[in-house]
Amino acid sequence: MTADDTSRAVTKHEGAEPSKSKEEVAIAEHDTLKYHLLGPSLTKAGQDSVDQQKVSEIIYNASKGSKFFNNEKVRDKNLTQKIEKILSRKRRLERVDLASDLRRADEYIAELELFRDLSQTVVHVDCDAFYAAVEELDRPELKDVPMAVGKGVLTTCNYHARKFGCRSGMAGFVAMKLCPHLVCLPLNFEKYTAKAKEVREVLSEYDARFQSASMDEAYLNITQYCEAHDMSPDDAVSQLRNQVFEEAKITVSAGIAPNARIAKICSNRNKPNGQFRVASDRTTILAFMRDLPTRKVNGVGRVFERELDAIGVKTCGDIYGQRAYLSKLFGEKAFQFLMQVYLGLGHTSVRPAEEYERKSVGTESTFREISGAEELRAKLRWIAEELEKDLARTQHKGRTLVLKIKLHTYEVLTRQVVPPKAVSTADDLYTYALPMFQKLERERSGMRLRLMGLRCTNLVSTKKEDVDFFGLKRPPSSTNHSSALNRTETDENGHEWEVWPEDEFEAAAREERQEELSQLEQLSQEYEQRSSQIDQSATRSQKKASEEADRRLRRERETDIPAYPKKEYRRDASKPTSTSGVEKEEEQIWHCPICSRPQIASDKDFNEHVDFCLSRQTIKEAVDEAPVNDENRNDGHEANSKIAQKTGTWFGTTPTASAGRGKTKAMGKRKHEARGEEGKAKRPFFSPAS
């Protein structure tokens, strides 16, 4: 079952009318929770042939009972309730006239079409399983086996591991259940950063102002390169990919399209080591987007996907049919974002990431559960120092300081303060964050934390401003020619850039993913703690069992029950080996079926030893339980049967016992001793002594 099939199976419950039985509601909640637990990387390449229903079952059972599981269960229930409210509102809207909303949506679509730009060629380059590929350069033997990088949470997997359902953003112990022979390596960012630099040196030859989206992916506008070198986009990208492989020894996949949104989707089509292009043609673009699942779009996370699916929007083509409801159900920005997705519109300009205007600068840390006051304050101070470094690097100060904590129950709390001045030093950050933290301590007595973070918003740039001869800031060289859609803005240097509502949705999706990864890290830590406790308990149990066995052995040695000494049944190596039948008979040994200790081949001694090993009380109960209907039952056969049921072993004159001892002669001897001269039973062979 594919990811799309799983999604449909989950969301079929949510679009129905609310007249459900309790059993149906429970089944629906169970299915949605399983889908929710599949994680943030469900659409990763290499997952198409994976049975996601089986994967979700394994994740569900592996995490069940953990704090992470309970928290996800609450979040899923809250989302289900939110979706029910959305559906209820939609049913009310269906009973009113939405002609004006429909007309407004159509006007917005027409206006968007006026600004469709098909003149640019944007490329999204994505390294294939980047961390894993870098590790395989040092260890080539890992290329042909399932391998992943990351311990608590996997950061990437090679394509052999993905066939088992393993993927980035998955808890390590869950991945090991999916693929028990998975090889997991620790992270080595120094190595990855060096390799990323090699790749970027190649990218800069095709677009000096390329935009790094992360360490292993980037956007390029190759329009000018293709014109200057008289090359088609396909040939230019193919050349780029080959050059990366020659110089960096890793493969990259690429998507080619008229804008960044479609280019990113395309780069995932022919992974690994492939490329895919959507032609700069309106009809081709609309056809490409029509059947595309909404989850494939950057900016649509798990939550938004389920909300859209509930109202009947499963693919981007479904957006058009619901256009009259979107703004009333999800808001104006969501309406604009979804209409642009339906039309296949997106950024056509590409610029370095550092030129984008920052909204905030922050840092946070996930850690094992801590509660001590001194330890918590030390952590707060450390985070303040880390934020100081980030603010210095980005050349900003913050007018607003936000404190974020996550309790051991996974509940997230935030507080903010507006200092009397813009802050950037660790001392100031700690000074203004501490009162917020102390107030939370009073509100949540004895709180235990898993995460702590600080963030500065309402930023002030500390860059040296462009001033004129008189020390006054220069005015922008051009005015803002924003359209009615507000699709452009002018930055502090006077440059005009496109503005799209997708930016906020992509940022929200990234935050959602980061939050999920943080929680998965906590799940892995919780699993390790539980495993450690189980191992310690097992060790204690083994030690206790060993001590009990030693005590039992000492008691046996202190009794008069004969146990054949080792020196009597082991030949002395210094003596010559005899081949006489008498000596062979003396050297025969039998192993006790209860304690497995070797015993002399003597019926009397052997049976007395077995009587000792078996509980006398157990034998008596077995004899008492055996029905006695006539005198012939007194031969002990029924008692022997009961003993066999309780101990799993037959003794006496049965064929099994004879075969187990392996000596016909000895068997005859035992039969002779067990019966009198007239063939009458003396006493049951294993009857307990009175």
N, C-alpha and C positions, 0 to 999 in steps of 0.2 A: 504494500500500500504506500503510495507516494504522499508527500507532504500536502498536496492539494486535496487528495482523497481524504486524508485525516481531517483537514480543515472543514471539508464539507460534512463529514460524519459528525463532527462536533457541533457545528453551527446549525444543523438542520432542526435542532430543538428550539433555537432561540427565535426563529422567525414565526413560530406557530402561535395560535391564539392562546390566551392564558388559562384555558380550561384544561389543566393537566392534573392527573392524579399525583399523590405524594410519591409513588414509585417512579413515575415518569420524571418528576422533578429531580429526584435523587439520581436517576440514571443520567439525566442531562448535566447535572453538576459534576458527576463523576467523570464524564467525557470531557467537559470543558477544562477541568482541572488537569487531566492527563495531557491535553493539548497544550495547556499553559506551561506544564513542566518540561515540554520539549525544548524550551530554551530559545535564545535569541538568534541562533545561527541555523535555523531550519532551512533557509534558502541557499545555503552554501553549495558550491559546485561539488559534484561527486555524490550527491544524496538522492538522485532521481530513482535509483533502483532499490533503495533501502525501504524495508517495511517499517514505516514510522509508527504504526500501531504497536508493533512488537517492541520498538525502542521505548515508546511512551510507557508501556507496561513495565519494562525493566526499571526505568527511572522512577516510576511511581512506587514500585515495591522496594527499591533500594533506599529511597529517601523517606518512606512512610514512617511516621512517628517522630521525625526530627523537628527541631524548631523551624528550620527552613520550610519543611513540608506544611506545618501548621500555619505559618505566615502566608505561604502561597495559597493555601486553601482559603484563608480569610480574604486575600486580595482577589482571588477568583470569584468568590461569593459576592464581594462588593461590585466587581465588574459586571457580574450577571444581573445584579439588582439595577445597576446603572443602565444596562441594555434594556431591561424590562421597562424602565421609565422612558427611554428613547422610543421603544416600540409603541408604548401607550400614547406618547405625544404624536407619533406618526399616524396612529389610527384616528386621533382627533383631527389632525390636519387633513386627512383624506375625506373628511365630511364637510370641509369648507372649500370655498372657491379660491384657488391658488393661481388664477390666471395672471395676476400682476407679477407674482413671483416667477412664473414661467417665462413671461415676457422679459423680465429683467435679466434672467439667466441667459436667454437667447441674445439679448443685446450685449451682455458681457462677452459671450462667445464670439460674436461678430467683431467686437472691439479688439479682442485678443488676436484674432486672425489678421487684423491690420498690422500687427507688430511681429508677425511670424518672420523670422530671419532664416533663410535657407542658404545664405552665402558663405557661412563659416563651416570649417571642418574641425570638430573637437574630438579629441582622443582621450579615453580613460585607460591608463596602463595599470595593470594589477599583477604583482609578482605572484607566481604560483606557489602556494604553501610556503611562504617566504622563509620563516624561521626553520621549518623542517628542511627546506632546500639548502639553506646555509649549513646546517648540521651535517647533511649528507655529503657535502664537499669534503669535510674532515673524516667522515666515516662512510665510505661508499657502500659498505656491506648493508647499510640500512635502507638503501634505495629499493630493495625488493621485499621488504618486510613491513608490516604495519608499524608506524612510528609516529610519535607525537612529541610536542615540546610543551613543557609546563607540568607541574606536579599537582598542586591542589586543583587548579582549573586549567584545562588545555587551552593554549593560545593558538595552536594550529595543529593540523594532522596532515600527513601525506595522503595520497589518494588511495593507497592500499588500505589504510585505516578507515577511510571514509566509506568504503564498501561495507564495513561492519556497522555503520551508523555513528561512528566517532566523528566529532567535529569540534571546532573552536567554541569556547564558551560552555564546555561540558565539564562537569565535575570529574576529576580523574578516576575516582573509584567506580563511577558509573561506566566510564569508558572501558575500564578493565573488565567489567561484567559483560559488556558487549563484545570485547575482543580480549580474552584472557592473555594472549601472547603479545599484547601491545607493548612496544618499547617506549618508555617515557624518559625524556632528557630534560635537565634543568635549563632555565633561561640563561642566555649569555648576551646581554644587550650590547656589550662592547663589540662583539663579533658582528651582530646584525647591523649596528650603526655604520660600521666600516663598509659592509657590503652595500648598504643602501646608498652610501656616498658614491660608490662606483656606478651604480645604476643611474643616479641623478646626473652624473657627469655626462652620460650618454644622452639623457633626455634634454639637457640644456643645449645640445647641438641642434635639436629640432625646434625647440621653443625656449629661448633664454628666460622667459617669464612664466615658466610652467608653475602650476600650483600643486604643492605637496598636500594631499589629503590625509596621509599618514605615512609611516615609515616605509610601507610597501606599496603605495598607490599614489598616482598623480594624474592631473589633467593637463593636457597640452592643446594649444590651438596651432595646428600645422598648416593653416591656410596659406600663409606667406611662404613657408618652406616648400610646399608643393608647387606654388607658382614660380619661385626662384629656381627650383631644380627640375621644373617641367615633369613632375611625377604625379601619378594618381594617388589618392589617399591610401588605397590598399597597398600599393608598392612601397610607399614611404613608411607605412607602419610595419610592413613585413621586413623592410631593411632595418628599422629601429629594433625590432625584436631580435633579429639575427645578431645585430651589433651588441646588444645587451648580453646575449648568450656568449659571444666570443670574448668579451672583455670582463664580464662578471661571473660567467660560468653558471648562471641560473636562467630559467625560462620565465617569460612574462606573457600574459594574455592581454588582449586589447579590444576595446570597443570603439567603433568609428561612427559618428553620427553628426547631425547638424547642431546639436546642443549637448550640454554636459549630462543632463538627466538621462537621455537615451543612451549616450555613450557608456555610462556606468552600467546600465542594464545589459548592454551588448557585450561588455567585457566578461560577463559571467556565462555567455552562451557556449563558447567553444573552449572552455578550460579542460585540461591545462594546455599551455603552449599553443594557443590558437587566437584567432581574431574573427570578429563579426562586424559587419557594416550594415547600417540602415541608410538607404540612399536619401539624398536631400530632395525629397519629393513629398508633398502633403499627403497624397493618397497612400503612399507606402508607409508613412509615419502613422496615419490613423489606423491602417490595417494592422500594423505591428502592435500598437497599443490596445487594440480592441479585445484580443483574447489574453492579454497579459494579466496574471493574478495581481491583485493590488499589493500583496506582500512583497512582490519583486521590486516595487518602487521605493527608492531611497526616501525615507521620511514617513513611511507607513510601518509602524511597529506592530507587535502582537496585539496590543490593546485596541489601537485604531482599526486594525484588520478585523477583529471580532465585531466591533461596533458597525463597521461598514457591511460586513457579511450578514449581520442580523437584519438589516433593512433591504437586503437583496443585492448589494454591490459586492460581487465576487471578483469580477474582472474590471479592468479600466473602462472597457466598453459599456459596462453596466452603469457607470456614473451618469451618463447622459439621461437615462430614463428616470433618474431620481433627482435631477437638477433642481426641481422646484422645491424640494424638501431640505436640501443640504444646509442652507444658511440658517434655517429655523431649528434644525436638529443639532448642528455642530458649530455654528457661528460663521461670521463673514469670512474670516481668514481661511478656515477650512474649506468653505465654498470656493474661494479663489484658487486655493491650492489644488483642489480636486478637479476643477474645470481645466486648469493648465495641464494636469496629468492626463486627463481625457484627450486633450488636443495634442499631447506630446511636445509641449513647449518647455523651455528651460534656459539656463544661462548659455550664452554664446561667447561671452568674454571670459578670459582666463587671466588671472594675475596672481602674483605670489601671496601666500597665505598671510604674511606679515603686513600686507597692505590693507587687509580687511579690518574694518573698525571693530575693536573689541567691545563687548558689552560688559564683560566681567573677567576677573582673574582670580583663580582659587586653587586650593589644594586640599586633598582629604586623604585620610589613611584608614585602611581596614586592618584590624588586628584581632588577636585572640581576646576573649572576654576579660575585661579588667574592671575593677571597682574601687581600688584604693585611692583616697583623695590625693596623696602625693604623686602617685603614678599617673593619675588623670591630668593633674596640673603639669607634670613633666611632658606628657603627650601634647597638651595644648601649647606649651612653650615651643616644642619642636616643630609643630605645624606652623606656628607664627614665624619661625625662622625660615621654614621652607617657602612660605608665602612671600616673605621679604625677598628671597632670591628670584621668585617668579615675577614679582612686580618690578624688580630692578632690570631683569632681562627684557621685559616687555615695555619698560619705561612708562610706568603708570603709577598713580596713587588712587586711592579709593575714598569717595565721600561717604559710602555706606559699607558697613562691615556686617557680614552674615555668618552666624555660627550654626553648624549642622552637626547633629549627633544621631547615632542609631543605637537604640537600646538592645539588650540581649534578646528581647522578644521581636526584634526586627522593626519595631516602631521607630519612625523617623521624626525628629523634632528639629525645628529651625527657629532661630531668634535673630533679630537684627537691631543695629543701633546706628545712629548718625553721629559720629564724633564731631567735635567743634572745629576740626580741621581735617583736610585730606590726609590719610595715613598710608605709610608704606614700610616703616621700620618694624622690626620684630618687637621692640619694646612697646611701641604704640599699639600694635596689633594685639599683643598679649594683654596690655593694660585695659583696652576697651572690650576685649572678648571675655576676660575673667569675670566681671560682674554678671554678664549674661549666663555664664556657666554656673556661677554660684547660685543664681536664682533657680536654675533648673535643678540643681542639687537639692535645694529646699523643697521644690515642688515634687520631685521624685526621689524621696529618701532612699538611700541605699542603691541607687541606680547602677547598673552594670552596662558597660558600653562595648560595642563592636566596631564602631566607626566614629571618627571625629574629623571635622573639616572647617576651614575658614575660607570666605570668599569676599572679595571687594567688588562692589558695583558702583555705578555712577562715577566712572573713571575720569581721571584728569591726566592728560598726557604730560610727561616730564621731558619730552623731546624739545630741543631748542627750536623755537618758532621762527618762521621766516619773517624778518622785520625789515623795515625800510631804513633809510638814512637817519630818520628822526626817532627810531626805536619803536615805531608803530607797526602792528601786525599788518602784513600786506593783504588786501582784499583778494578774493578768488579771481582768477583771470577770466572766468566765464561764469555765467549764471546758470541756475538749475532749470533746464528745459524739460521738466517732468511732464509727462503726458497725463491725461485724465486718469490713467491707471496707476500713476505714481510708480512707474517702473524704473526710474533713474534717480540718482542722488549725486550730489557733488561732495567730494571729500575735502579734507582740510588743505589739500594741495591744488584744489580746483579741478581735479579729474572727475569725469562723469562716469558713473558705474550703474549697471542694472540692479534693480532691487526686486526680489521675488519673495512671495510668502513662503516658498519652500524652505528658505533658510531656517525659519523658526521650527518647522516641522522636522527638518533633518537634525537640528540641534536637540529637539525633544526626543527623537528616536535614538540619538547617540546617548543622551542622558539615561534613557530607559535601558539601553543595552549595558551601560556602565553599572547601573544599579543592579541589574540581573547578574552581571559578572561578580560584583561584590558579594551578593547573597550566595552565589554558588561557591565562592571561596570560603564563606562561613560554613556552608554545608560540608565541604571537604574537611575543614578543621574539626567540625563536630563529629564527622564519621571517624576521623583519626583518633579522637579522644575516646569514642565508644569502643573502637577496635582495641585500643590500648588497655582499656578497662577489662574487656573480655579476655584479652591475652593474660593480664595479670591474674584474673579470676581462674583461668584455666591452669596457669602455672601453680597457683595455690592448691587447686584441686589435685593436680598431678603429684605435687609434693606430699599432700595429705594421704593420697592413695599409696604412694611409695612407702611412707612411714608405716602405714597400716600393714602393708605386705611384710615389711621388715619385722614388725612386732609379731605377726602371725608365724613367721618363719622361726623366730627365736623361741616362741612358745612350743612349736613343734619339736625343735631340737631338745627342749628341756623335758619332753614327755618320754614315756617308755615305748611309744609306738615305733617299731623298727623301720628305719629308712636306710636303705642299702648304702653303706659308705662308698665314696668315690673310689677309694683305694682298692675296694673289693671288686668293682666291675670295670675298672680301667686297667688294662695291661701295663705292666712296667716296661718301658721301652728298653731297659737294660737287659731284660730277660729274653731268651730266644722264643720265637713264636712256635707254638705247638699246634699240630694239625689233628690231634686226637679228638675223637667225638666227645669224650668225657669233658675235656677242657672247654670245648665249644659250648657244651650244655651249661657249664658253670658260668660262662661269660654272658649268657643271655640276660637281657634287661627288658623290663616293660616300663612304659612311661605312664604315669598317673594321668587319667583324662581330666582330673580336676585341677591339679597344681602343676602338671607337666613335668614333675621331677622324676628322674630315672629311679626304678626300684628293682630289687632282685627278682628273678623269675621264680617266685615261690607263691603258690596260690594263697596259703595262709597269711604270709606276711603282706602280700599285695592287697588282699581283701581287708585286712585290718587297717592298712594305710588309707584305703579308699573310704572305709567307714569313718575314719578320723576326719578326712577332708570334707565329706558330706555332713551336713548338719543332721545330728541324730534326731532332732525334733522334726525336721522335714521328712525324714524317712518314716518316722512313726506316723505322721499325718498321712503319708501316702499309703501306708499299710492299713490304717484305720478307714480310709476312704474307699479301699478296694472292697467290693461286695463279695460276701461269702455265701453262696447258695448251696454248696455241698462240700464234702470233705476233700474232693479233688482240687478245690481252689486253694488248699493250704500249702500247695507247693511254691507259693511266693510269686507266681507268674504275674498276677494282677498287681501286686506290690511293686514288682520290677517295672511294670508298665507305667505306674504312677511316678516312680522315680525318674524314668526316662522322660516323662512329660515335664517334670520340674527341673531336671538337670540337663536335658538334651543329650543324654548318654545312656546306652544299653550296657548292662553288665551280665555276667553269669554265663549260661550255656547257649546263648543265642548265636546264630551264624555270624552276625555282625561283630560280636565280641571276639569270637574265635578268629575271624579274619583280621580284626584289629591287632590281636596279639601275634598272629602270624605263625603259630606253632601248633600243629595238630597233636603232637605228642603231649605238650603241656595241657592242651584242651582236654585230652583223655584223662590225664591225671586229675584235673579239677573235677571232671564228672565223677570219677571214682571216689574222690573225697567227699563230694556232695551227697552221695547216696550210700545207704547201708548195704550190708551183704545180701539182704533179701530183696533189694530193689525198692524198698520203701523210703519215702522222704524222711531224712533226719530233721532238717529245718530248712526254711527258705535260704537260698544261697546268700541273699543280702538282707535277710531279716535282722533287725537290730538286736544286739545282745540285751538280755533282760537285766 
